[in-house]
């Protein structure tokens, strides 16, 4: 039984096991939309370079075992040197308070499932849930049909959350392939500030498919940052859709750091709904072997005097494959738009490849928009210059590659996160460089 049949067979049982039922009709409608479209194939333009057959031809368990033996010490190894952060730990789809640390006050911080079961949050879900998700996409409909686990946070007006929150999604003690449909909802009300870090970890040799949907609402004069760390095992698949809607004078950043996972697909949509909006999308990808990371981004400039910035860097080794498709849409009324989009890639081995397609669709005449992409190898002259000064070839390559990727980290405000990403870059490039000194 492959994934499609798993999905159709298990939905009735999934609904029967829910304690909340007010989303039943919406879930059934989403499942019907999914069945009408089916999984995307390479015949679909958006998946032209990404073959999902490896994922869709496997069987998955939709009801993971809750029992686990994850220790606090194992959680500590996943941290970023973030003793002063807050964190939330989900294991096998369940929130575990004994492994989490939450000190913030004056916010509504809940697991997604708990929020669904609390009647006082129904108005919030009526207002925000599934309101900016693209319902024409197969995996977003699948998520809506099956989601119950995930992260829910509402930051009230003018509240500043000083500590970043790290959300861990962990799968462990599963005897068979498992699917998780995680759902995140972040609401930053007027004048508020929040930073979230998200990471996924599979501790088993069985395959895990995570189908994640995140909705971010950044209200007027608010700031919301979401950092994704993707450094999972080769028995992990991740399909991620993130939608961010911004109001006037707001700033939202989504940073995506992709270092591991057998197949990773990142879909990112920004929607502007007011003037003087700033949007930042940055990504660093370093993969090896036969791994695949696919970035699809879109910014919808619907109002005047807004800016967006996309900067994605890729380093590919072995037989790895990268995909980047970045889009910028500028409506007729979105005058004075400033949009920047850049994708730079380095191929370190002959078997590595990248398909890149930056796109602009502009209907306004008073704008400043640019896009570009490069694909190449290391600069031989720069490498010779470093080696002539007694630096080994491996370390010289590491220094050049770090410099290449570094500007995609410039707007990370969290110092431990910046150091952690630097260490992961060094680890993936197999070089020994003390990056703490750089910062």
N, C-alpha and C positions, 0 to 999 in steps of 0.2 A: 504494500500500500504506500504510494508516494504522497508527498505533502498535500497536494490538492485534495485527495480523498481523505486524508487525515483531517483537513479543515472542515470538510462537509460532514464527516461522520461525528465529530466531537462537539459540534456547536450546541446541540440540544442539551447534552450533558453539562456543558460549561454553564449554560444559562440556569439550569436546575440547581447548580451548586452555589450560585450567587445569593447573597443575603439581600442585596439591593436589586430591584427589578425595574426601576423607573427608566432605564436606558434600553430596555428590551427591544422596543420597536426600532429604535435607532440602530441597535446592533444588528438586528435582522435585515434592515435596509442596507447597511454597509456590507453585510455578507452577500446579499443579492447583487450589489454593484460589483463586488469582487468577482463573483462567479461569472457575471456577464463579460467582464474584461479578461479574466484569467491572468496568469503571470506574464509579465513582459518577456519578450524574446528578442533575439538579435535583429529581427525584422522591424522592431520598434526603434525609431530614430534615437530615442533617449537611452536605449540599451544596446546600441549598435556595437559597442566595443566591450560589453560586459555580458558574458554568458552565465546565466543563472541555473543551468541544468544541474550543475554539481550540487546546488542547494535543493532544488525542487524535486529531484528524483530520490531523495532520502526520505525515510520515515522518521517521524518525531513524536515524542510524548508531549501532550498538551497539559498534563497534570503532573508536574515534577514532584518528586518526594520532598517533603519538608525537612526530614531529618538530615542533620549535617554534623560535622565535627571540625568546623572552622574555629580556630582559637584567636584570642586577642593578639597573640604574638604574630600569627599569620596576617592579621589585619595591619599590624604595625609595620610589617615589611612592605606593605603596599602604599604606605603614607609617603608624603613629600617632604618630610621634616616639618610636619605641620602640627606640632604639639599644641599650638595656640589656635588652631582652626576648630571648627565644628565639623562633625561628619555623621552621615547616616548610612547604615549598612543593610542592604537587602541580600538575603541568602535564599536561593531557590524560590524566589518570588515573594518572600515574607520579610517584613521589616523586623529587625532584631535590635531592640533598645539596649540590651546588655552589651552589644558590640558597638553601639553608637555613642556619640557625645554631642549633646545639644545644650548650649548655654544661653542662646538668644531669647529675648522676651519681646512681647508686644507684636508678635507676628502669628499668622495662622500657618503652622508648619506641620504637615501631616503626611502620612502615606496616602497614596492615591486611593487605595481601597478603603481606608478608614474615612476619607473625605466623602466617598460615594455612599457610605453607610450612615453618615451623619446628616439628618434632615436639614439642619441649619445651613448646610453648604449647598443645598439644592439650587438656590438662587445664583450662587457663584457659577455652578456648572451650567445653568440655563444661559448665563451671560457670556461665558468664555469657552466652555468645552466644545471642541470641534468647530469653532467659528472661523478659524483662518486656515484650517487644513484643506489641502487640495483633495477633494473627494473623487477626482478622476484617476487617482493613482491606486494601483492594486494593493500595495503594501500598507498604505494609510487606511484603506477600507478594512483590510484584514486586522489591523491593529484596533480600530474602533469596535470591530465585532468581538474581539477577544480580550481587550485590555482590562486589567484590574489592579496590576501592581505598578508602583512607580512613586514619583516624587511630586508633592504638591506644596507650593509656597505662595502665600499672599503677603506682600510687604505693604503695610498701611502708608498713608500719605505722610511724607516728610520723615520717614523712619530710615535711618542709615544703618545697615548691618555691617559692623566693622570687621567681623571675622568671615572669611570665605567659608563656604559649606561644600564639603566633598561628599558626593553621593557615590557609593560603591554598589555595583550590581555583581553578585558572585553566584556562580553555579558550582555545586560540589555534591558528591555522593549520588550521582545519577548513573544508573546502569545502562541507560539507552539514550539515543539522541533526543535532545530536548529543545523545545521552542519556548521563548519568552516574548510576550508582547508588552513591552514596558511603555508606560505613558507618563510624561512629565508635563506639569502645568505651572508656569511661573508668572505671577502677576505683580508688577512693580508699579504701585500707585504713584500719583503725582509727587515729585520731589524726593522719591525714595532712591536708595542705592543698594545693590546686591551683587555678589559674585558667587558663581557656582562652578564647581569642578565635577565632571562626570567621568567615571571609568568602569569598564566591564572586565570580568576575570573568570575564566573557565579553569577549574582545578581538576577536571576529569579528562580522560582520553577519549571519551565519547564526544560526538559533535554537539555543539550548541549553536542554534540560530536565534539571534536576538533581533526582533523587529521593533524598533524604537521610534516613537513619535513625541516630539517636544513642541509645546506652544508657549511662546514668550510674548507677554503683553507689557510694553514699556510706555507708561503714561507720560503726560506732559512734564518736562524738566526732570525726568527720572533717568537713572543709569543702571543698566543690567548687562553683566558680562557672563558668558557661559563658555567654559573651557572643556573641551573633550580630549581625553587621553585614551588613545586606542593602541594598546600594547598587549594584545591577547595572544593566545596560543594558535598553532596551526590547525587546531580542531574547532575553531570558532569562526562563525559568520556573523556579520553585523550589517543590517539594513537600517539606516538612520535617516529620518526626516525631521528637520527642524524648521519651524515657521515662526517668524518674529514680526510683530506688528508694532510700529512706533507712532507715538503722537508727537505733537509740536515740541521742539526744543529738547528732545530726548537723545540719548546715546546708547546704542546697543552694540556689543562686540560678541562674535562667536569665533573662537580659536579652535582649530581642529589639528591635533597632533597624531598622525597615523604611523605607528611603528610596528604593528603586528596584527595578526588575524589572517585567515586563509583568504577570505574575500570580504572587503569592506566597501559599502556604498554609502556615501554621504550626500544627502540632498538638503539644500539650504535655501530658504526663501525669505527675503526681507520685503516687507510691505510698508511704504511710507504713507502716513495719514495726517500730515501737518507740515508746516514750514520749519526750517532750521533744524532738520534732523541730521544726525551723523550715524553712519553704519560702518562697522569694520568687520571684515572677514579675512582671517589669516589662516594659513595652513602649512604644515611641514609634513612631508611624507618621506620616510626612509624604509624601504622594504627589500626583501631578498628572496631567493629561491623562486617559487612559482606563485608568490602572493600577488594579489590584485587590490588596488585601492582606486576607487572611482569617486571623484568630486564633481557634483553638479550644483552650481550656485545660480541664484537669480535675485536681482534687486529690482523692485517695481517702484520707480520714481513717479509718484502720482501727484506730487505737490511741488511748488516752486521752492528755490533757495535751500536745497538739501544736498548732502554730500554722501558718497559711498566709496569705500576703499577695499579692494580685494587684492590680496598678495599671497600667492601659493607657490611654494618651493617643493620640488620633488627630487629625490636622489634614489636611483634604482640600480639594484645589483642582481646578479644571477640571471634568472629568467623571469624576473618580476615584471609586472605590467601596471602602468599608471594611466588614468584617464582624467582629464579636466575639461569640463564644459561650463564656462562662466557666461552668464547672460546679464545684460543691463537693459531694462526697458524704461524709456523716458516718454511719458505722456505729453500730449500737446500743451497742456497747461503748466507743465513742470519746467518753467523757464528758470534760468540761473542754476541749473543742475551742474554739479561737479562730480563726475564719476571716473574712478581710476580702477583699472583691472590689469593685473599682470600675473603670468604664470611662467616660471623659469624652471628648467629641468636639466639634470645631469645624468647621463647613462654611464655607469661604471663598467659594465660588461656587455659583450656583444649580444647576449641573449635578452637583455633588458629592453623594454619598449615603452613608449608613451604616446597616447593619442590626445591632442590638445586642441580645443576649439573655443577661443574667446569670441563673444558675440555682442554687438550693440544694435539696439533697435530704437531709433530716436525719431520722435515726431515733433520736438520743439526745436526752435532755431537759435535760441540764445543759451547755449550750453557749452560746457567744457568737459568732453568725454574722451577717454583714451583707453586703448587696450593693446595687449601684446603678449607674445609668448616666445620662448627660446628653448631649444633642445640642443645639447652639446655635451662635450667632455671637459675635463679639467684643463685649465690653461697651462700648457707645457712650460711657457716662459716663467710663470709664477712659481711652478713646481721646481724648476731648475734653480731659480733665485733662492728658494728656501733650502734646497739640498746643498747648494754651494756654501751655505753657512753652517754646515754640519748637522742639519736636521735630517733625520731618517725619512725615507720616502713615505712610509706609512703615516708618520706623525705630520709630515708636510701636507699630505693629502687630507688628513683630518682637520688641520688648521684651515686649509682653503675651503673645505666643505662646510665647516662650522661657520666661517665668515659668509659663505654663500647663503646659508639658511638663517643667519642671525637676524636679519632685518624683519623677518616674519614674526619675531618675538618682541619687537620693540614696544608694543602697547600692552604687554603683560604687566599688570600692576602688582602681582603677587610674587614677591622675591623668591620664596621657596619653590614655587611652581617654575619660575624661570630657571633656577638652578637644576631642578629635577629634569626638565626638558633638555637642558644642556648635557646632563649626565647620560640621558637616554640617547642623545645624538652621538656622544662619544662611544657608548656601548655598541650601538648599531654600526658605527664606522670602525669599530675595533681599534680605537686609539686611546692613549692614556694622556689626557689633558686636564689640568686643574682649572675648570671653568669658573669656580668660585672667585678666582682672582680677577676675572674679567669684569665681574659685577661689583 
